[in-house]
Amino acid sequence: MSEREHSYAKGFLVGAVVGGVVGAVLALLFAPKSGRELRRDISQRSEELYTRARRYFEELGSEAEQTLNEARQRADEIVQSAQRQAEALIEGAERAIQEAKSRTAAVRESIQTTVQRVQRAAKASAEAFEQELGSARESTSEEEDSQTQG
């Protein structure tokens, strides 16, 4: 039953109870009876109406409790769903962070290897240049010596 239909049903039930009370009181007041009979009828009708009203409010309380329990259950389901989604997001973020760390470590290693290669190449180039420079100096020195001797 939808909320709107439920509201209409409650309104109808309240109207029926109130209408019954008013009708019963009017019937008792306008009925040709003695005072004692009238008081007895009013007392009986009052008890009947009290019993009906008590049942109605018990049912209403039961329905309210059921609705509240359903709302609590739904809220619990929503909270659990949100927790599961949050946990999944956190796990995904942690995996992404771990993957980024791994990639960063691999890039760092690659850069360090490249820097070491460049340093070795630069050192080898510097040594080769010094050897060439030394050879050139020796050649120049030998040529100068041979020219001065000659």
Backbone as CSV, one residue per row, in Angstrom:
resi,resn,N_x,N_y,N_z,CA_x,CA_y,CA_z,C_x,C_y,C_z
1,MET,0.852,-1.160,0.000,0.000,0.000,0.000,0.901,1.227,0.000
2,SER,0.597,2.191,-0.877,1.437,3.380,-0.943,1.171,4.275,0.260
3,GLU,2.036,5.234,0.447,1.911,6.136,1.580,0.624,6.947,1.481
4,ARG,0.299,7.362,0.287,-0.908,8.161,0.074,-2.163,7.347,0.401
5,GLU,-2.220,6.102,-0.097,-3.365,5.236,0.188,-3.450,4.949,1.680
6,HIS,-2.313,4.756,2.305,-2.269,4.491,3.742,-2.825,5.694,4.510
7,SER,-2.471,6.894,4.084,-2.944,8.116,4.721,-4.455,8.249,4.562
8,TYR,-4.953,7.965,3.359,-6.401,8.027,3.129,-7.131,7.001,3.991
9,ALA,-6.584,5.809,4.103,-7.216,4.762,4.907,-7.274,5.177,6.373
10,LYS,-6.214,5.769,6.875,-6.207,6.234,8.264,-7.244,7.335,8.463
11,GLY,-7.285,8.265,7.528,-8.258,9.354,7.614,-9.681,8.830,7.594
12,PHE,-9.928,7.861,6.740,-11.261,7.265,6.661,-11.608,6.581,7.967
13,LEU,-10.659,5.845,8.526,-10.897,5.127,9.779,-11.171,6.101,10.920
14,VAL,-10.398,7.171,11.011,-10.627,8.179,12.051,-12.004,8.803,11.866
15,GLY,-12.348,9.132,10.631,-13.667,9.709,10.353,-14.787,8.766,10.735
16,ALA,-14.602,7.482,10.451,-15.628,6.495,10.793,-15.793,6.392,12.303
17,VAL,-14.687,6.398,13.039,-14.765,6.315,14.505,-15.457,7.551,15.064
18,VAL,-15.037,8.727,14.623,-15.646,9.968,15.117,-17.126,10.009,14.746
19,GLY,-17.432,9.648,13.511,-18.835,9.620,13.082,-19.653,8.647,13.904
20,GLY,-19.080,7.492,14.195,-19.776,6.506,15.030,-20.046,7.042,16.420
21,VAL,-19.073,7.727,16.995,-19.242,8.297,18.336,-20.354,9.335,18.328
22,VAL,-20.299,10.245,17.379,-21.317,11.299,17.301,-22.693,10.687,17.078
23,GLY,-22.784,9.729,16.156,-24.070,9.076,15.878,-24.604,8.350,17.097
24,ALA,-23.744,7.655,17.816,-24.183,6.916,19.000,-24.676,7.860,20.083
25,VAL,-23.959,8.947,20.303,-24.365,9.911,21.327,-25.703,10.530,20.964
26,LEU,-25.859,10.912,19.702,-27.128,11.509,19.274,-28.270,10.510,19.383
27,ALA,-28.017,9.263,19.015,-29.068,8.241,19.105,-29.484,8.035,20.551
28,LEU,-28.531,8.038,21.444,-28.861,7.853,22.856,-29.639,9.039,23.420
29,LEU,-29.226,10.218,23.036,-29.871,11.407,23.581,-31.303,11.581,23.075
30,PHE,-31.551,11.190,21.856,-32.885,11.389,21.288,-33.792,10.171,21.422
31,ALA,-33.306,9.098,21.975,-34.134,7.901,22.165,-35.055,8.108,23.376
32,PRO,-36.318,7.661,23.252,-37.252,7.835,24.384,-37.001,6.762,25.451
33,LYS,-36.122,7.092,26.423,-35.800,6.149,27.487,-35.802,6.891,28.814
34,SER,-35.871,6.106,29.868,-35.809,6.710,31.201,-34.364,7.097,31.491
35,GLY,-34.129,7.893,32.511,-32.788,8.350,32.872,-31.851,7.207,33.195
36,ARG,-32.366,6.219,33.938,-31.533,5.081,34.320,-31.117,4.305,33.078
37,GLU,-32.053,4.025,32.176,-31.745,3.289,30.938,-30.774,4.092,30.075
38,LEU,-31.009,5.400,30.006,-30.143,6.266,29.201,-28.711,6.232,29.745
39,ARG,-28.557,6.338,31.068,-27.221,6.298,31.668,-26.551,4.952,31.416
40,ARG,-27.332,3.865,31.542,-26.786,2.529,31.285,-26.356,2.409,29.826
41,ASP,-27.184,2.858,28.884,-26.838,2.808,27.457,-25.597,3.653,27.167
42,ILE,-25.546,4.843,27.773,-24.377,5.717,27.563,-23.127,5.031,28.099
43,SER,-23.251,4.396,29.250,-22.112,3.693,29.839,-21.650,2.549,28.939
44,GLN,-22.609,1.769,28.443,-22.248,0.648,27.555,-21.610,1.160,26.265
45,ARG,-22.234,2.183,25.692,-21.700,2.739,24.439,-20.309,3.338,24.672
46,SER,-20.128,3.974,25.800,-18.819,4.551,26.112,-17.763,3.461,26.183
47,GLU,-18.107,2.352,26.832,-17.162,1.236,26.919,-16.860,0.670,25.539
48,GLU,-17.898,0.523,24.710,-17.694,0.019,23.344,-16.790,0.963,22.557
49,LEU,-17.091,2.260,22.654,-16.290,3.244,21.920,-14.854,3.279,22.443
50,TYR,-14.711,3.160,23.767,-13.373,3.135,24.348,-12.598,1.927,23.827
51,THR,-13.267,0.770,23.775,-12.621,-0.449,23.283,-12.219,-0.289,21.823
52,ARG,-13.136,0.261,21.015,-12.824,0.484,19.591,-11.645,1.450,19.434
53,ALA,-11.699,2.542,20.189,-10.625,3.539,20.094,-9.295,2.932,20.528
54,ARG,-9.324,2.142,21.625,-8.099,1.507,22.092,-7.530,0.573,21.027
55,ARG,-8.396,-0.236,20.400,-7.944,-1.132,19.328,-7.354,-0.338,18.163
56,TYR,-8.061,0.738,17.798,-7.586,1.566,16.692,-6.189,2.109,16.988
57,PHE,-6.013,2.650,18.185,-4.713,3.229,18.519,-3.645,2.157,18.711
58,GLU,-4.030,0.977,19.153,-3.073,-0.128,19.223,-2.616,-0.512,17.821
59,GLU,-3.586,-0.596,16.893,-3.237,-0.906,15.503,-2.364,0.187,14.914
60,LEU,-2.739,1.428,15.205,-1.966,2.562,14.706,-0.544,2.520,15.261
61,GLY,-0.425,2.217,16.562,0.904,2.103,17.174,1.696,0.962,16.571
62,SER,1.013,-0.149,16.319,1.677,-1.302,15.708,2.167,-0.961,14.304
63,GLU,1.312,-0.267,13.546,1.713,0.142,12.193,2.883,1.118,12.249
64,ALA,2.823,2.047,13.201,3.919,3.016,13.341,5.216,2.303,13.702
65,GLU,5.117,1.330,14.597,6.306,0.567,14.989,6.860,-0.215,13.803
66,GLN,5.956,-0.813,13.028,6.383,-1.564,11.846,7.051,-0.637,10.838
67,THR,6.448,0.531,10.619,7.030,1.502,9.691,8.396,1.960,10.185
68,LEU,8.505,2.195,11.481,9.782,2.605,12.060,10.832,1.514,11.896
69,ASN,10.444,0.270,12.142,11.380,-0.847,11.971,11.825,-0.977,10.524
70,GLU,10.878,-0.811,9.593,11.235,-0.870,8.173,12.189,0.259,7.816
71,ALA,11.927,1.459,8.358,12.808,2.597,8.086,14.204,2.348,8.653
72,ARG,14.270,1.788,9.859,15.577,1.472,10.458,16.327,0.444,9.616
73,GLN,15.585,-0.579,9.183,16.209,-1.625,8.367,16.738,-1.032,7.066
74,ARG,15.933,-0.181,6.440,16.359,0.451,5.184,17.573,1.350,5.424
75,ALA,17.551,2.087,6.529,18.689,2.951,6.856,19.946,2.113,7.078
76,ASP,19.799,0.987,7.771,20.945,0.090,7.980,21.479,-0.426,6.651
77,GLU,20.569,-0.785,5.746,20.992,-1.271,4.430,21.743,-0.184,3.675
78,ILE,21.244,1.046,3.755,21.899,2.165,3.069,23.287,2.400,3.660
79,VAL,23.385,2.364,4.981,24.684,2.571,5.644,25.663,1.470,5.242
80,GLN,25.193,0.221,5.243,26.069,-0.892,4.865,26.517,-0.760,3.413
81,SER,25.592,-0.367,2.549,25.946,-0.184,1.141,26.983,0.924,0.992
82,ALA,26.772,2.024,1.710,27.728,3.133,1.651,29.093,2.700,2.176
83,GLN,29.103,1.896,3.234,30.374,1.408,3.776,31.088,0.521,2.767
84,ARG,30.323,-0.364,2.115,30.946,-1.239,1.108,31.523,-0.412,-0.037
85,GLN,30.773,0.590,-0.488,31.264,1.429,-1.576,32.497,2.214,-1.143
86,ALA,32.479,2.728,0.079,33.636,3.478,0.578,34.858,2.575,0.675
87,GLU,34.656,1.355,1.165,35.770,0.409,1.262,36.324,0.081,-0.118
88,ALA,35.435,-0.090,-1.090,35.885,-0.383,-2.452,36.683,0.796,-3.011
89,LEU,36.216,2.014,-2.753,36.942,3.195,-3.222,38.310,3.298,-2.552
90,ILE,38.352,3.027,-1.262,39.625,3.092,-0.532,40.593,2.044,-1.067
91,GLU,40.090,0.828,-1.291,40.949,-0.228,-1.840,41.477,0.167,-3.214
92,GLY,40.607,0.733,-4.045,41.037,1.176,-5.373,42.093,2.265,-5.281
93,ALA,41.891,3.200,-4.365,42.864,4.277,-4.187,44.194,3.724,-3.687
94,GLU,44.129,2.782,-2.760,45.366,2.178,-2.249,46.109,1.438,-3.354
95,ARG,45.361,0.724,-4.211,46.008,0.032,-5.337,46.653,1.041,-6.284
96,ALA,45.938,2.136,-6.559,46.480,3.158,-7.458,47.744,3.785,-6.865
97,ILE,47.727,4.034,-5.568,48.907,4.604,-4.903,50.075,3.629,-4.974
98,GLN,49.803,2.363,-4.706,50.859,1.348,-4.752,51.432,1.235,-6.161
99,GLU,50.542,1.255,-7.143,50.997,1.169,-8.538,51.844,2.390,-8.895
100,ALA,51.413,3.569,-8.444,52.177,4.788,-8.711,53.551,4.716,-8.045
101,LYS,53.587,4.183,-6.822,54.877,4.031,-6.137,55.787,3.082,-6.909
102,SER,55.225,1.987,-7.393,56.020,1.019,-8.157,56.560,1.659,-9.424
103,ARG,55.694,2.384,-10.107,56.137,3.044,-11.345,57.197,4.093,-11.045
104,THR,57.006,4.830,-9.967,57.978,5.849,-9.587,59.322,5.205,-9.277
105,ALA,59.299,4.095,-8.578,60.545,3.392,-8.251,61.228,2.913,-9.525
106,ALA,60.459,2.394,-10.470,61.037,1.918,-11.728,61.636,3.082,-12.512
107,VAL,60.937,4.207,-12.549,61.450,5.384,-13.264,62.707,5.893,-12.571
108,ARG,62.696,5.927,-11.241,63.866,6.380,-10.492,65.067,5.492,-10.803
109,GLU,64.850,4.179,-10.818,65.928,3.238,-11.140,66.464,3.485,-12.540
110,SER,65.555,3.680,-13.475,65.953,3.921,-14.865,66.766,5.208,-14.972
111,ILE,66.326,6.243,-14.258,67.051,7.516,-14.289,68.433,7.344,-13.666
112,GLN,68.519,6.639,-12.549,69.812,6.423,-11.904,70.751,5.644,-12.816
113,THR,70.222,4.631,-13.487,71.039,3.849,-14.419,71.540,4.743,-15.549
114,THR,70.648,5.572,-16.081,71.030,6.472,-17.179,72.076,7.474,-16.706
115,VAL,71.896,8.023,-15.501,72.868,8.982,-14.962,74.223,8.306,-14.793
116,GLN,74.241,7.075,-14.296,75.501,6.350,-14.127,76.170,6.117,-15.475
117,ARG,75.394,5.754,-16.475,75.963,5.548,-17.821,76.561,6.843,-18.359
118,VAL,75.803,7.942,-18.180,76.298,9.236,-18.669,77.567,9.611,-17.920
119,GLN,77.601,9.381,-16.608,78.801,9.699,-15.834,79.990,8.868,-16.305
120,ARG,79.756,7.561,-16.531,80.854,6.713,-17.020,81.318,7.174,-18.405
121,ALA,80.344,7.507,-19.257,80.708,7.963,-20.604,81.478,9.278,-20.529
122,ALA,81.036,10.180,-19.647,81.730,11.460,-19.510,83.141,11.244,-18.976
123,LYS,83.277,10.340,-18.008,84.592,10.050,-17.449,85.494,9.435,-18.517
124,ALA,84.929,8.483,-19.282,85.714,7.852,-20.344,86.098,8.886,-21.393
125,SER,85.172,9.782,-21.718,85.478,10.826,-22.706,86.561,11.751,-22.187
126,ALA,86.459,12.099,-20.908,87.472,12.983,-20.325,88.830,12.303,-20.320
127,GLU,88.858,10.994,-19.970,90.122,10.257,-19.972,90.683,10.157,-21.385
128,ALA,89.808,9.891,-22.350,90.262,9.794,-23.740,90.786,11.145,-24.209
129,PHE,90.102,12.219,-23.822,90.532,13.552,-24.210,91.887,13.866,-23.595
130,GLU,92.072,13.496,-22.329,93.351,13.735,-21.667,94.459,12.933,-22.339
131,GLN,94.146,11.693,-22.728,95.151,10.881,-23.418,95.505,11.519,-24.759
132,GLU,94.481,11.955,-25.483,94.727,12.593,-26.777,95.518,13.875,-26.586
133,LEU,95.144,14.620,-25.557,95.842,15.866,-25.280,97.296,15.571,-24.900
134,GLY,97.460,14.528,-24.091,98.816,14.131,-23.703,99.613,13.682,-24.918
135,SER,98.989,12.900,-25.803,99.660,12.438,-27.016,100.004,13.614,-27.905
136,ALA,99.079,14.551,-27.994,99.325,15.725,-28.833,100.463,16.544,-28.256
137,ARG,100.551,16.656,-26.970,101.630,17.404,-26.333,102.967,16.702,-26.576
138,GLU,102.927,15.382,-26.462,104.156,14.635,-26.695,104.608,14.801,-28.145
139,SER,103.643,14.734,-29.059,103.982,14.885,-30.474,104.541,16.273,-30.739
140,THR,103.916,17.248,-30.162,104.354,18.620,-30.358,105.726,18.800,-29.736
141,SER,105.917,18.247,-28.620,107.180,18.359,-27.915,108.278,17.642,-28.702
142,GLU,107.985,16.491,-29.274,108.951,15.746,-30.057,109.277,16.505,-31.339
143,GLU,108.298,17.109,-31.940,108.526,17.871,-33.162,109.396,19.083,-32.867
144,GLU,109.125,19.720,-31.756,109.912,20.886,-31.388,111.359,20.467,-31.105
145,ASP,111.520,19.330,-30.454,112.857,18.839,-30.149,113.589,18.488,-31.449
146,SER,112.904,17.845,-32.357,113.551,17.467,-33.587,113.866,18.702,-34.427
147,GLN,113.128,19.722,-34.346,113.392,20.929,-35.109,114.550,21.693,-34.471
148,THR,114.638,21.678,-33.195,115.732,22.373,-32.535,117.025,21.586,-32.714
149,GLN,116.987,20.350,-32.888,118.159,19.534,-33.077,118.561,19.586,-34.553
150,GLY,117.795,19.829,-35.270,118.061,19.707,-36.665,118.452,20.879,-37.355
